[in-house]
Amino acid sequence: MLEGATGTVQEAAPVAADPVLAVGDTPPVEEGTGSGTDAPKFPGWTGQLAKEQLADIQARVAKDPKELESLPKGLSELYASYAALKASSVGAVKRPDKDAPKEAWDQFYNGLGRPESAEGYTLKKPQIPSGMRYDDAQEKWFRGLAHNLGLTQDQARTFFDEYNKAQVAGVQKAIEAKKAAAAEALGKLKTEWGDSFPDKWEGIRQAYTQFIPEGANGALFRKIQAYGLDNDPDFLRMFRNIYEKIGPPRMVVPSGEGSGTESKGGFHFKVDKLGRE
């Protein structure tokens, strides 16, 4: 009860509550109470919705009754939800249309966190294990690709780090496999050659040195290694056979023979024979 200006007692006008609607009911435009059934009751503001909008809400509640609790209870709460949604959209980056010009897409990607240029990415080079080299050309290619795809700084760095980890792991696995293959090859030859293994292995080493250009440090030997033949027992046997059948060349200085330079005291070196000592 409230007292009016004239001193007479007046009754306060009742505060109208939002009416509720039962599922399946068509909400009236003017607010009222629900149907009185046990069906879910919808806030009165839903009566202002289009038929399709109301049907969508009713379907969501029918599928999950908890959806009803998430609906704003009145107009004030509904407006607060709208205001919060609008505030959260301020500064949001709008995705361009598929056929938008490149400038629009550049602005979109840069707004998401992409550097202005491919060189703007901060990438950390990995620790390179022995037997592996870092490819600067590959890094340059990756930077260009990441920028064209619109990757952010964090996305590009994560992708780059994980890719390098996989590459290093692959090389280390290959190195371990090569070591295992070498141990297996040596084991087979040790079993086959027995006590003569040290001498025959030395013969293989000398064959490499004398018959392969630049020996074990040459380009041909690196090719042999690339194909894993340096650990292949059959290939090693072949070099041992070469050494045994031909042997190292013996260089001699023949007496009384020259190459037109005898008068000047010069000597002509030639291979006298190929054979074993």
C-alpha positions as CSV (number, residue, x, y, z in Angstrom):
1,M,0.0,0.0,0.0
2,L,1.2,3.5,-0.9
3,E,0.1,6.9,0.3
4,G,-0.9,9.3,-2.4
5,A,-0.2,13.1,-2.6
6,T,-3.7,13.9,-1.2
7,G,-3.0,11.7,1.9
8,T,-5.4,9.0,0.8
9,V,-4.2,5.5,0.7
10,Q,-3.8,4.1,-2.8
11,E,-3.0,0.6,-4.0
12,A,0.2,0.1,-6.1
13,A,-0.3,-1.2,-9.6
14,P,0.8,-4.8,-9.8
15,V,4.0,-5.5,-11.7
16,A,3.1,-7.6,-14.7
17,A,5.2,-10.7,-15.2
18,D,6.1,-12.2,-18.6
19,P,3.5,-14.9,-19.5
20,V,4.6,-18.4,-20.3
21,L,3.6,-20.6,-23.2
22,A,3.2,-24.3,-23.5
23,V,5.1,-26.3,-26.2
24,G,3.0,-26.4,-29.3
25,D,0.8,-23.4,-28.3
26,T,0.7,-20.4,-30.5
27,P,1.8,-17.5,-28.3
28,P,-0.7,-14.6,-28.2
29,V,0.6,-11.2,-29.0
30,E,-0.6,-9.8,-25.6
31,E,1.0,-11.3,-22.5
32,G,-0.9,-13.8,-20.5
33,T,-0.4,-16.9,-18.5
34,G,0.4,-20.4,-19.7
35,S,-2.0,-23.2,-20.4
36,G,-1.6,-24.7,-16.9
37,T,-0.4,-28.0,-18.2
38,D,2.9,-29.8,-17.3
39,A,4.4,-28.8,-20.7
40,P,7.4,-26.4,-20.7
41,K,6.4,-22.8,-20.3
42,F,8.0,-20.2,-22.6
43,P,8.7,-16.6,-21.7
44,G,6.1,-14.1,-23.0
45,W,8.5,-12.4,-25.3
46,T,8.5,-15.5,-27.5
47,G,5.0,-14.5,-28.6
48,Q,6.5,-11.7,-30.6
49,L,8.6,-14.1,-32.7
50,A,7.9,-15.2,-36.2
51,K,6.3,-18.6,-36.5
52,E,9.6,-20.1,-37.9
53,Q,11.6,-18.6,-35.0
54,L,9.3,-19.9,-32.4
55,A,9.3,-23.4,-34.0
56,D,13.0,-23.4,-33.8
57,I,13.0,-22.6,-30.0
58,Q,10.3,-25.2,-29.4
59,A,12.3,-27.9,-31.3
60,R,15.4,-27.1,-29.3
61,V,13.6,-27.4,-26.0
62,A,11.8,-30.6,-27.1
63,K,15.2,-32.1,-27.9
64,D,16.8,-30.8,-24.6
65,P,14.6,-29.4,-21.9
66,K,17.6,-27.6,-20.4
67,E,17.5,-25.3,-23.4
68,L,14.4,-23.6,-21.8
69,E,16.5,-22.5,-18.8
70,S,19.0,-20.8,-21.1
71,L,16.3,-18.5,-22.6
72,P,16.1,-15.0,-21.2
73,K,13.3,-14.7,-18.6
74,G,12.1,-11.3,-19.6
75,L,12.7,-8.4,-21.9
76,S,15.4,-6.9,-19.7
77,E,17.4,-10.1,-19.7
78,L,16.8,-10.5,-23.5
79,Y,18.2,-6.9,-24.1
80,A,21.2,-7.6,-21.9
81,S,22.0,-10.7,-24.0
82,Y,21.7,-8.6,-27.1
83,A,23.9,-5.9,-25.8
84,A,26.6,-8.4,-24.8
85,L,26.5,-10.0,-28.2
86,K,26.8,-6.7,-29.9
87,A,29.8,-5.7,-27.7
88,S,31.6,-8.9,-28.5
89,S,31.3,-8.3,-32.2
90,V,33.0,-4.9,-32.1
91,G,36.3,-5.2,-33.9
92,A,35.5,-8.7,-35.2
93,V,37.2,-9.6,-38.5
94,K,34.7,-10.3,-41.3
95,R,35.6,-13.1,-43.7
96,P,35.6,-11.8,-47.3
97,D,33.5,-13.4,-50.1
98,K,35.2,-16.2,-52.0
99,D,35.6,-14.0,-55.1
100,A,36.9,-11.0,-53.1
101,P,40.1,-9.3,-54.4
102,K,43.5,-10.2,-53.0
103,E,43.6,-7.0,-51.0
104,A,40.5,-7.9,-49.0
105,W,41.9,-11.4,-48.2
106,D,45.3,-9.8,-47.2
107,Q,43.5,-7.5,-44.8
108,F,41.5,-10.4,-43.4
109,Y,44.5,-12.7,-42.8
110,N,46.6,-9.8,-41.4
111,G,43.8,-9.1,-39.0
112,L,43.9,-12.6,-37.8
113,G,47.6,-12.4,-37.0
114,R,49.5,-13.1,-40.2
115,P,52.7,-11.0,-40.6
116,E,52.8,-8.4,-43.3
117,S,55.3,-10.5,-45.3
118,A,56.7,-14.0,-45.4
119,E,59.9,-12.7,-43.9
120,G,57.9,-11.4,-40.9
121,Y,57.5,-14.9,-39.5
122,T,59.7,-15.7,-36.5
123,L,61.0,-19.2,-37.0
124,K,63.6,-21.1,-34.9
125,K,66.1,-23.4,-36.6
126,P,66.2,-26.8,-35.1
127,Q,69.3,-28.5,-33.6
128,I,70.9,-30.3,-36.6
129,P,72.3,-33.8,-35.8
130,S,75.5,-35.1,-37.4
131,G,75.0,-36.1,-41.0
132,M,72.2,-33.6,-41.7
133,R,72.4,-30.1,-43.0
134,Y,69.9,-27.2,-42.7
135,D,68.3,-26.2,-46.0
136,D,67.8,-22.4,-46.2
137,A,66.0,-22.8,-49.5
138,Q,63.4,-25.0,-47.9
139,E,62.8,-22.5,-45.1
140,K,62.2,-19.8,-47.7
141,W,59.8,-22.0,-49.5
142,F,57.9,-22.7,-46.2
143,R,57.7,-19.0,-45.4
144,G,56.1,-18.2,-48.7
145,L,53.7,-21.1,-48.5
146,A,52.6,-20.2,-44.9
147,H,52.0,-16.6,-45.9
148,N,50.0,-17.5,-49.0
149,L,47.9,-19.8,-46.9
150,G,47.2,-17.0,-44.4
151,L,48.8,-18.8,-41.4
152,T,49.2,-16.7,-38.3
153,Q,52.6,-16.4,-36.5
154,D,51.6,-19.1,-34.0
155,Q,50.3,-21.4,-36.6
156,A,53.4,-21.1,-38.8
157,R,55.8,-21.6,-35.9
158,T,54.0,-24.7,-34.7
159,F,53.8,-26.2,-38.1
160,F,57.5,-25.4,-38.7
161,D,58.7,-26.8,-35.4
162,E,56.7,-30.1,-35.8
163,Y,57.8,-30.6,-39.4
164,N,61.5,-30.2,-38.4
165,K,61.0,-32.6,-35.5
166,A,59.7,-35.2,-37.9
167,Q,62.6,-34.6,-40.3
168,V,65.2,-34.9,-37.6
169,A,63.6,-38.0,-36.2
170,G,63.5,-39.5,-39.7
171,V,67.2,-38.9,-40.2
172,Q,68.1,-40.3,-36.8
173,K,66.1,-43.4,-37.5
174,A,67.9,-43.8,-40.8
175,I,71.3,-43.4,-39.1
176,E,70.4,-46.0,-36.5
177,A,69.2,-48.4,-39.3
178,K,72.5,-47.8,-41.2
179,K,74.5,-48.6,-38.1
180,A,72.5,-51.8,-37.6
181,A,73.0,-52.8,-41.2
182,A,76.8,-52.2,-40.9
183,A,76.9,-54.4,-37.7
184,E,75.0,-57.1,-39.5
185,A,77.2,-57.0,-42.5
186,L,80.4,-57.2,-40.4
187,G,78.9,-60.1,-38.4
188,K,78.3,-62.1,-41.5
189,L,81.7,-61.5,-42.9
190,K,83.4,-62.3,-39.6
191,T,81.5,-65.5,-39.5
192,E,82.4,-66.3,-43.1
193,W,86.1,-65.3,-43.0
194,G,86.9,-66.3,-39.4
195,D,90.4,-65.6,-38.3
196,S,91.3,-64.1,-41.7
197,F,88.8,-61.3,-41.3
198,P,91.3,-58.6,-40.2
199,D,93.5,-59.2,-43.2
200,K,90.6,-59.4,-45.7
201,W,89.0,-56.3,-44.2
202,E,92.2,-54.4,-44.7
203,G,92.3,-55.6,-48.3
204,I,88.8,-54.1,-48.8
205,R,90.0,-50.8,-47.3
206,Q,93.0,-50.7,-49.7
207,A,90.8,-51.6,-52.6
208,Y,88.6,-48.6,-51.8
209,T,91.6,-46.4,-51.6
210,Q,93.3,-47.5,-54.8
211,F,90.4,-48.3,-57.2
212,I,87.8,-45.7,-56.2
213,P,88.6,-42.2,-57.3
214,E,89.5,-40.2,-54.2
215,G,89.1,-43.3,-52.1
216,A,86.6,-43.3,-49.3
217,N,86.3,-39.5,-49.4
218,G,85.3,-39.4,-53.1
219,A,82.0,-38.7,-54.7
220,L,81.7,-42.2,-56.0
221,F,82.1,-43.7,-52.5
222,R,79.4,-41.3,-51.3
223,K,77.1,-42.7,-54.0
224,I,77.9,-46.2,-52.8
225,Q,77.0,-45.1,-49.2
226,A,73.8,-43.5,-50.4
227,Y,72.6,-46.8,-51.8
228,G,73.8,-48.7,-48.7
229,L,76.2,-50.8,-50.7
230,D,79.1,-50.1,-48.3
231,N,77.2,-52.3,-45.9
232,D,76.3,-55.0,-48.4
233,P,78.3,-58.2,-47.8
234,D,78.1,-59.1,-51.5
235,F,79.5,-55.7,-52.5
236,L,82.3,-56.0,-49.9
237,R,83.2,-59.5,-51.2
238,M,83.5,-58.1,-54.7
239,F,86.1,-55.5,-53.6
240,R,87.9,-58.2,-51.6
241,N,88.0,-60.3,-54.8
242,I,89.3,-57.4,-56.8
243,Y,92.1,-56.9,-54.3
244,E,93.0,-60.6,-54.2
245,K,93.0,-61.0,-58.0
246,I,94.6,-57.8,-59.1
247,G,96.4,-56.5,-56.0
248,P,97.8,-53.0,-55.5
249,P,99.9,-51.7,-58.5
250,R,103.6,-51.6,-57.9
251,M,105.4,-48.6,-59.3
252,V,109.1,-49.1,-60.3
253,V,111.7,-46.9,-61.9
254,P,113.2,-48.9,-64.9
255,S,116.9,-48.4,-65.5
256,G,118.0,-47.1,-68.9
257,E,114.5,-46.1,-70.1
258,G,113.2,-42.6,-70.3
259,S,110.7,-40.4,-72.1
260,G,112.8,-38.0,-73.9
261,T,114.0,-36.3,-70.8
262,E,117.0,-38.6,-70.0
263,S,119.5,-35.9,-71.1
264,K,118.1,-33.6,-68.5
265,G,118.2,-36.2,-65.8
266,G,114.5,-36.9,-65.8
267,F,112.9,-40.3,-65.2
268,H,109.7,-41.8,-66.6
269,F,107.7,-43.8,-64.1
270,K,105.5,-46.6,-65.4
271,V,103.6,-49.5,-64.0
272,D,105.9,-52.5,-64.4
273,K,103.3,-55.1,-63.5
274,L,100.0,-55.6,-61.6
275,G,100.4,-58.3,-59.0
276,R,100.7,-59.1,-55.4
277,E,104.0,-58.7,-53.6
